[in-house]
Amino acid sequence: MRSRLGWTLLAMTAACGDHVSSGTATTTTNPNSHLDPSSIEGSFDLSFGSVTAVSSFAGQSSPGTTTPPSNDGNARVDVKKNSDGSYAVLVTPRWGQTQKFAADVSAAAVTLTGAPATFQALSSGGGIDDEWTTLSFPRASSGGFVGTFSASGNENIYDGDEGFTYVLSTNGSISKDATAPEARAIIVSQSGPITALLPWDPITIQMAEPIDVSQLGNAFASDSFPADNGPHLEAGSADAFGRTTTTSGVTSNWSGLATAKPNL
């Protein structure tokens, strides 16, 4: 985290970093130049290119004008070396769920396989899931990443009571993590109006990328708010690196919450 997590329930969205934003997060210019030439450990930004979807069944038509949700999408990759020499790798699509991948590391490339990194979108008839199951990153002779990757997976399109599956492929770039973290408040009542919360509804904060659980706890500690305001948020389940993308809770007093500014 870079500075302050400013948030407001009225705006329903915030950014962790140098500025508040409800739009596209910013990255540095030519970030590939910041890659460590000799190491594959660290946090990285993935930028997906144009995604190709091809039918996996003979005679099935292509998705037509449907744009894959991962087309020109972004994700975060975190790589840590274990004590036994293997690597632990987590992949988090922007505003998505973190998934653990197995890493096959050779002198030529790092290939990730495992639970899909999923990008989701709504469609006129249902929804679209892009599930990326294999990502391959060429390595330079010095050991670091070259700066490009290729990926493959499946796309599932749900249209009413029908479902379609396509094979996905893409190329993209990998760079040192330079994307400002973001957060947004989800204020949809479980039993009341869709534009507001009832007093007993939980407040949920979603992060665009994983945040250290201890940092979230400090951000919403009692000294960040008036004693009677709470919101007494608790972090969601931690991933393998002790981080989470959600936190939720309830408040005993709504007064002043719109101007409260917890710090990270």
C-alpha positions in Angstrom: 0.0 0.0 0.0 1.3 3.4 -0.9 -0.5 5.9 1.4 -4.1 6.4 2.4 -7.3 4.4 1.7 -9.8 7.3 1.4 -13.3 6.1 1.0 -16.9 7.3 1.2 -20.1 5.3 1.2 -21.7 8.1 -0.9 -19.3 7.6 -3.8 -19.2 3.9 -3.3 -15.6 3.7 -4.7 -12.1 4.7 -3.7 -8.5 4.2 -4.5 -5.6 3.2 -2.4 -2.6 5.3 -3.5 -1.9 8.8 -4.5 -5.4 9.7 -5.6 -9.0 8.7 -5.4 -10.4 7.2 -8.5 -13.4 5.3 -9.8 -12.0 4.8 -13.2 -9.0 3.0 -14.7 -6.0 2.7 -12.4 -2.7 4.2 -13.5 0.6 2.5 -14.4 4.0 3.8 -15.1 5.3 4.5 -18.6 7.2 1.6 -20.2 7.0 -0.5 -17.0 8.9 -3.5 -18.6 12.1 -1.5 -18.1 11.6 -2.0 -14.3 11.7 -5.8 -14.4 14.5 -7.4 -12.4 16.8 -8.9 -15.0 17.9 -11.8 -12.8 14.8 -12.6 -10.6 11.3 -13.9 -11.1 10.2 -13.1 -7.5 8.0 -10.2 -6.6 4.6 -8.6 -7.6 3.8 -8.1 -11.3 1.2 -6.5 -13.5 -0.2 -8.5 -16.3 -1.7 -6.7 -19.3 -3.8 -9.0 -21.5 -3.9 -8.3 -25.2 -6.6 -9.1 -27.7 -8.3 -12.4 -26.8 -9.2 -15.0 -29.4 -12.1 -17.3 -28.7 -12.6 -20.4 -30.9 -15.4 -23.0 -30.6 -14.4 -26.2 -28.9 -17.1 -28.1 -30.7 -17.4 -28.8 -34.4 -20.3 -26.9 -36.0 -20.6 -24.4 -33.1 -20.5 -20.8 -34.2 -18.0 -18.3 -32.8 -19.1 -15.9 -30.0 -19.8 -13.3 -32.7 -19.8 -9.7 -31.4 -19.4 -10.8 -27.8 -16.2 -9.3 -26.3 -14.4 -11.6 -23.9 -14.3 -9.9 -20.4 -10.5 -10.5 -20.2 -9.9 -8.7 -23.6 -7.3 -6.0 -22.8 -7.8 -6.9 -19.1 -5.4 -6.7 -16.2 -4.3 -9.0 -13.4 -1.7 -9.2 -10.6 0.8 -12.0 -10.2 2.7 -12.6 -7.0 5.7 -15.0 -6.9 7.6 -16.2 -3.8 10.4 -18.7 -3.6 9.9 -21.5 -1.0 12.6 -22.9 1.2 12.7 -26.1 -0.9 13.5 -24.1 -4.1 10.0 -24.3 -5.5 7.8 -21.3 -6.2 4.5 -20.2 -4.7 2.4 -18.2 -7.2 -0.9 -16.4 -6.8 -2.9 -14.8 -9.7 -5.6 -12.2 -9.1 -7.6 -10.7 -12.0 -8.4 -7.0 -11.4 -11.5 -7.0 -9.0 -11.5 -10.8 -9.2 -10.7 -13.7 -6.9 -7.1 -14.8 -6.0 -6.1 -18.3 -7.3 -3.1 -20.4 -6.5 -1.2 -21.8 -9.5 1.5 -24.5 -9.8 4.8 -23.2 -11.3 7.0 -25.2 -13.6 10.2 -23.2 -13.7 12.9 -23.9 -16.3 15.8 -21.8 -17.6 13.7 -20.9 -20.6 10.3 -20.1 -19.1 7.9 -20.1 -16.1 4.7 -22.0 -16.9 1.7 -21.6 -14.5 -1.1 -24.1 -14.4 -4.0 -24.7 -12.0 -7.3 -23.3 -10.8 -8.5 -20.8 -13.3 -7.9 -17.1 -13.0 -11.5 -15.9 -13.9 -12.7 -12.7 -15.5 -16.5 -12.3 -15.5 -19.0 -10.1 -17.2 -22.8 -9.9 -17.7 -24.4 -10.4 -21.1 -27.9 -9.8 -22.4 -28.8 -13.5 -21.9 -26.8 -14.3 -18.8 -23.0 -14.1 -18.1 -19.6 -14.8 -19.5 -16.7 -16.4 -17.7 -13.1 -16.3 -19.1 -11.1 -19.0 -17.2 -7.4 -18.8 -17.8 -5.7 -22.1 -16.8 -2.2 -21.8 -18.3 0.1 -18.9 -18.5 3.7 -19.0 -19.9 6.4 -16.4 -19.3 9.7 -16.6 -21.3 12.8 -15.9 -19.3 15.9 -13.9 -20.3 19.3 -15.6 -20.2 20.0 -13.6 -17.0 17.0 -15.3 -15.3 14.4 -12.6 -15.2 11.2 -12.3 -17.2 11.5 -11.1 -20.8 8.4 -9.0 -20.4 5.8 -11.0 -22.5 3.5 -13.9 -21.8 1.1 -16.2 -23.5 -2.1 -17.7 -22.0 -4.8 -20.3 -22.8 -8.0 -21.3 -21.2 -11.8 -21.6 -21.7 -14.7 -19.2 -22.1 -18.2 -20.1 -20.9 -21.1 -18.1 -22.2 -24.5 -18.6 -20.5 -27.5 -17.5 -22.6 -30.8 -18.3 -20.9 -31.0 -22.1 -20.6 -28.1 -22.6 -23.1 -24.4 -22.7 -22.6 -21.5 -22.4 -24.9 -17.8 -23.2 -24.4 -14.9 -21.7 -26.4 -11.1 -22.1 -26.3 -9.3 -18.9 -25.4 -5.8 -17.7 -26.3 -3.9 -14.4 -25.9 -0.6 -12.8 -25.6 0.3 -9.9 -23.3 2.9 -8.2 -21.3 4.3 -8.6 -17.7 5.8 -5.7 -15.8 6.8 -4.8 -12.2 3.7 -4.0 -10.2 3.0 -0.3 -10.7 -0.8 -0.2 -10.6 -2.4 1.9 -7.8 -4.5 -0.3 -5.5 -8.2 0.5 -5.5 -11.2 -0.3 -3.2 -14.9 0.1 -3.5 -17.8 -0.1 -1.1 -20.6 -2.5 -2.0 -23.8 -1.1 -0.7 -26.5 -3.4 -1.9 -29.0 -4.4 0.7 -29.7 -8.0 1.2 -33.4 -7.4 1.9 -34.1 -3.7 1.3 -33.6 -1.1 -1.5 -30.9 -1.7 -4.1 -29.5 1.7 -3.7 -29.0 1.9 0.1 -28.3 -0.2 3.2 -30.6 -0.9 6.1 -29.0 -0.5 9.5 -28.5 -4.2 10.0 -27.0 -4.8 6.5 -23.2 -5.5 6.4 -20.9 -3.0 4.8 -18.6 -4.7 2.3 -15.4 -3.3 1.0 -13.9 -5.0 -2.1 -10.2 -4.5 -3.1 -9.1 -4.7 -6.7 -6.0 -6.6 -5.7 -4.9 -8.5 -2.5 -4.2 -6.3 0.6 -2.3 -7.5 3.7 -4.8 -8.6 6.3 -2.9 -6.8 9.1 -2.9 -3.5 7.1 -6.7 -3.8 6.7 -7.1 -4.3 10.4 -5.0 -1.2 11.2 -7.0 0.8 8.6 -10.3 0.2 10.3 -9.0 0.2 13.9 -11.0 2.1 16.5 -8.6 5.1 16.4 -9.6 5.7 12.8 -13.2 6.4 13.6 -15.2 8.1 16.4 -15.7 5.4 19.1 -19.5 5.1 18.4 -19.1 4.8 14.7 -17.3 1.6 14.1 -17.7 0.1 11.3 -15.9 -2.8 13.0 -14.9 -4.4 9.7 -13.3 -7.8 9.6 -11.0 -9.0 6.8 -12.1 -11.9 4.6 -10.2 -15.2 4.5 -6.5 -14.7 3.9 -4.7 -16.2 0.9 -1.4 -18.1 1.1 0.5 -14.8 1.5 -1.7 -13.5 4.3 -3.7 -11.1 2.2 -7.4 -10.7 1.2 -9.6 -8.9 -1.3 -12.6 -8.3 0.9 -13.6 -7.0 4.3 -17.1 -6.6 5.8 -18.9 -5.7 9.0 -21.7 -3.6 10.5 -21.8 -0.3 12.3 -23.7 0.8 15.3 -24.0 4.4 14.2 -24.1 5.7 10.6 -23.4 9.3 11.5 -20.0 10.5 10.2 -19.1 7.4 8.2 -19.1 9.3 4.9 -16.2 11.5 6.1 -14.3 8.9 8.0 -10.8 8.2 6.5 -9.0 5.1 7.7 -5.3 5.0 6.9 -3.1 2.3 5.4 
